[in-house]
Amino acid sequence: MEYLKTGKIKTALLSRLLSLYRGKDDPSVILGPSVGEDSAIISLSNKLLVAKTDPITFVTEDIGWYVVNVNANDILTRGATPRWFMATVLLPEGKTTEDMVERIFSQVSSACNSLGVALVGGHTEVTVGLDRPIVVGCMLGEMEGDKIIATSNARVGDYIVITKGIAVEGTAIIAKEKQEELLRKGYNISFLERCKNFLYDPGISIYREVNIGKALDIHAMHDPTEGGLSMGIYEICMASNTGALIYESEIPIFEETLILSKEYGINPLGLITSGTLLIVLPRDSAEKLIELYRSNSINASIIGEIKPKDFGIKILSKDGLKDLIAKENDEIIKIFE
């Protein structure tokens, strides 16, 4: 097996991959991905352009699928439509093969196609100092009209709705990155495969949830990622200058998540959770949204409400009312220590 050398991917390989994996054909892409082109040119009409960039650093398997969906989610939470994607792919020296690069390109293309997104460019290289691939994505989206859904729009009295359950992404990462270790500890392969498949079912994309709820009076949406649900709640409150009351008993947690969290001493409330959508909206709209989700076979729960800032950010558990603790360092780090 021949490993690729440090530096840019060979022109012939890059050219071949770009000819095979381009995502959705889009006539508005005037200049798309091509060897030697440093940037993309996109024709826009009178619409708002929404941009997002985010890296994937915790996972190696399915990294191409992750990076597209994680970036698309943050476009979707603005009420915008993801349209164009770019990726910077950094690969480890001495470990990178052509098959590895092609697998990442294929995953990116497949994820783009599933969302109707065009791949318009990026950069790929083998670089020193890495022990695993890192992919940095940049997603561009557009929206019509002047209604912008921002994290900072939460209002006192609003209800907080959550979809699916928490730690969707974290559960998949643990199973993927620690599979051999968990097998040695006696975990069943079918259990681990089920956990790994959280990437696709219930899935890390929030595309369906956002589109289904668009017609309702949504004040804020947030895709909590690093730091888990706890940090997601904090980010909403900090942006909106409010407090919050969370009901621990109403937080949906998968059994698989609880099992793996216990194994590694992880607090699931602080575990990375792409695929979970937080929606903040008035009470009557929240109840309508729950019914709408249920009719579309999407699990959703009301887990709390927005309070005045001086109330603080609290969680009501069986032990009583206490401060909700959020940490910037995600709990997933514990499996790499």
N, C-alpha and C positions, 0 to 999 in steps of 0.2 A: 504494500500500500504506500503510495507516494503522498507525503504531506506538502501542503502549500507553503511557500516561503513567506517571510515577513514582508509586509507592504501591500500595495494594491493587488486586487485579484487580477489575474492575467486577462488581457483584453479579449482574447478568444473565448474564454470561459464566461466572462461577464456579458459579452455580446450574445452568446448562445442563451444564457439564462434570461436575459431581458427580452429576447425574442419569444421565449416560451411562456414566461410568467409576467403578465402585465395587468392582472386584475380586469375590471370591466372596461370595455371599449367606451370611450366618452368623446364625442365630437368637440366638446369645449376645451379639450386639452390640445393646445396649439403646438406645444413642444413638450414631449413627454420624456421618459427615461431613455437615455442613449449614451453610449460610450463617448466621453469627451465633453458632454454637456453638463454645465455646473448648476443649472437651475431650470425650473419648469416655468412655462408660460401658460396661463389659464385665462380664457376669455370670460369675463363676468358681466352680467346685466346689472340692473339696479337692485342689488340685494346685499345683505350683510355677509361678510366673510368672517368665519369663526375659526380660530387656529388653536391647536393644542400640541404640546410635545411631552413625551414621557418615556423613560427608559425601562427596560425589563432586565433586572440584574439577579433575581433570585432563582430563576428556572433555566434549564437548558433544553429539556424536551418540550416540544410544541411552542418554542419561544416565538416563532413567527405568528402563530395564532394569537398568543397573548398580546403581543405588541400592537397589533391592529385593533383588537377589541378594547383594550385598556384605553387607548387614545380615542377611539370612536365614542366610548362611553361618556367622556367629558365633553364631547361635542353635543351628544344627545341631551345631556342634562341642561343645556342652554335652550332646548327646544329647536335646535338646528339639525340639519341633515348632513351627515358625513359624506364628503364627495371625493377628496383627493388625499393620497397618503405618500409620505416619503419616509425612508428608513436609513439610519446609519448602522451598519452591521460591523461590529468589531470582533475579531476571531482570535483565539489563542494560538500563539506560536508553538509549533511542534505537535499540535493536536488536531489541526484542521485539515480535512480532506475535501475533495470536490463534492463528494456525496453529502457531507455535512452542509456545505454552502447551498447545494441544490435543495436539500430538505427545507432549509429556512426560507429560501425564495418561494418554494412551493407552498409552504404554510401561509406566508404573507399573501400570496396570490389567492389562495383558497378563501382566506378570511375576508379579503377585499371583495371577492366575488359574492360572498354570502351577504355582504352589506351594501352591494351596489356601489363600491368605491373603486376609483381608478388609482393604480400605482403610477406615480408621476416622476419618481427619481429618488436619489439618495447617494450613499457612499458605502463601499465595502472594502475592508482591508484585514489582513492578518497583522496583529500588532503584539508587541512584547508586553510582558507583565500580567497577562490574563491567564486564569486557570479555567475559564469557561466563556462561552460567547456572551456578548452584551449587545443588545439591539436597542437603539434609541429611535423612537417613532415620532413623526410629525404629521398630525391629521388636520386637514383643512375642511371646513364645512360652510354651509350657507343657510341663511334663513330669510324669510320674507316678513314684511311688516315691521312694527316697532315694539312688539311685545318681547322683552328679553327676560328669560327666566334666569335669575341669578341666585347664588347661594345666600346672598345678603338680603333677600326679600322676605325672609320669615317674619311673621307678625305674631305678637302676643295673642294667645287664644287659638292659634292654629294647631291642628293635629299633625302628628308625625307618623307616616305610613312607611312600612318597610316591605320589600318584596323578597320572595324566595326564602332566605334564611341567611344567617351571618356566616362569614368565613368560608364562602364558596371557593374562592381562590386559594386560601391558605390550606384547606383540606386537600385539594389536588396537589399543591406543591409538596406538602409533607409526604404524601403517598408516592409521588414521583421521585423525589430526591432521596428518600430514605427506604425505598422498597426492599433492597437487599438486607438492610439492618432489621427491618420489621419482619421479614420472612424468617430470619434467624431467631427472632424473638417469639415465633410461633403464630404470627398473623396469617390468616388464610389469603391466598392469592386472589380469590374472587372478591373478598372484602377490599383489598388494595386496588384492584381494577375498578371497582365501583367508586372508590374515592378519587382515583385518577381521572375518571370520566366526569367528575364534577365540572371539569373545564367545559364540557359540552352539555351536560345534564345534571343540575339545572342550568349550567352554563354561566360564563363570565360576561356575556353580552347582556345589555339592558335594552336592546333595540325594541323588542316587543312591548315591554312595559311602558316605555316612553310613548311610543306611537299610540297605544291603546288609551292612555290617559290624557293625551294632548288636548282634547276638547273641554276638559274640566278646568276649573279656576285654580290652577296650580301656582303657588307663590314662589316656591323654591324646590329645586331638585339637587341631589348630591350623590355622587358615586364614591362612597368611602373606600379607600384603598389601604395604604400603609397606616398602621395604627388602629385599623379595624373600626368597628361600630363606634366605640368610645371616642376615637379621634374624629370620626365623621360628625358626631353630634356636637363636639366642641367646635369644629370648623364652621358649622352652621351658626352656632350661637355667637362665636367671635365675629363672624362676618356681619351678622344681623344685629349685634349689640343686644342680645337677649339672653335669657336663661332657658332651662328646659327641665322637665320632669319625665323620667323614663320609667316604665313599669317592667321590671326584670322578668316577671312571669309571662309577659306577652312577647318577649323576644324569641323568635323562632330559631332554634339551634338543631342542626342535623345530628342524629345519633352518631354518625361516623365522625363528625367534628369533635364531639365530646370525647369519644374513645381516643382519638389521636392526640387531642389536647392534653388529656390526662397522662398519656404515655410520655410526653415531653415537658410536662409541667407548664403548659401554656394556658393563659387566660384567653378563651375564645372571643371575648369582647374586644381584645386588642390584636386580633389576628387578621392579617390582610384579607380584604373581602370584596375584590372586584366581582361584579355580578349581582351584588346587593344594591338596590336602589332605595334611597331615602327621599320621600316626597313630603313636602310641607304644604298644607292647604287647609281651608276652613273646614269646620266639623261636618257640615252637610255634604260638602264635596268629597270629604274623606270617606264617608259612608258609601256614597255612590261609587267611588273608585274601588273600594273593596269588593262590592258586588260585581262591578265590571270585570275586575281581575278574576274573580271566582268563576264567572261565566266563560272566561277564556282559559280556564285551567291553570291560572297563575296564583300561587300561594302569596297572600299578603296579610299583614296585620297592622293594627294601630298600636304603636308601642309607647306613645307618650304625647306630650303637648308642649308648645312653646310658652315660656313664662317670662315675666319681667326680668331684667338683668339682675336686680338685687335679690332675686330668689336663688340665684346660682344655678349650677348644672348638677342635678341630683338624680339618683336612681332609687326607686322603692323596691326593696327586696323583702324576703321573709324575715330578715333581721331588722327591718325598719328602713328609715330614710337616711341616706348617706350621700356624700359627694361622689359623683361619677369620676373615676380616675382615668385620665387619658395619658398615654405615653407616645412621644414621637418615635421612639425606637419600636418597631413592630415586633410582636411576639415570635414571628417566624424566624428571627435571628437565632433563637435558642436551638434550633435544629442544626445550625452550622457551627456552633461553638464547640 
